[in-house]
Amino acid sequence: MMHRHSLSTTYDLLNSGEKGGYVRGDDVSLPVVPGLASRRRQEVVKAPEEFRPRAQSLAADSGGHFRSTAHQRNTQLNLLTDSYRSLLAGVGEDAEREGLRKTPERAAKALLYFTKGYEEDPKEVLNDAIFNEDHDDMVIVRDIDIYSLCEHHLVPFFGTCSIGYLPNKKVVGISKLARLVEIYSRRLQVQERLTKQIALAVVEAVQPAGVGVVIKAQHMCMVMRGVEKGGSSTVTSTMLGNFRDDPKTRDEFLNLAKN
């Protein structure tokens, strides 16, 4: 079954996860797994009370955000520190030996930093940098560094992101596009979803005539384990509006983003 929605509502519908089929916009089709959000909420109930609000925000397909209080951040840090201590014991290490004594807390702080994007709202970041401007030529910000964590193995993937859009009487501050990439990459991710989330956020912000996003990244889950292919990279793209419908516009963006 197919559900049709405009692009302006697609961003919010990504967070529901309650209906089957696909969430569709004018230029985007996104799968929705029936009951996925409900199942995740049931799992979240096991989390400590102070930790639960952040965990519930993560259940929203990694699109939500939650700002922790100082008390909640302390609870998160303690929970993660204990977990890392158990992890060290699980691999046969002594967490009390000199070199590892402070490692659980260090690793806990690092993980909270790596996932700090959950506590930032993309809409708030972009809204104070949107300007009315009579400009309709392509805008591209390319080679934005990306550092993220693969949600399947919790190991890094990293690379670059290029964003292009065709303004429709509105432009966004170019530094905010880099901030947008940072927010979504500082979450547990898969590259395909990260690419689409960035594109949809630009649509939400300035309703452009078209958007293109390309990410090229190396995945440590392919380098450090599994097939161990160090020279490989993964390229994903999302094209919306004119970038999808007009081959010349798409080719111009891809050539400029590459060269």
Summary of the structure (lengths in Angstrom):
residues: 259
radius of gyration: 19.9
end to end distance: 41.2
largest distance: 63.5
contacts: 808
relative contact order: 0.12
helix: 45%
strand: 22%
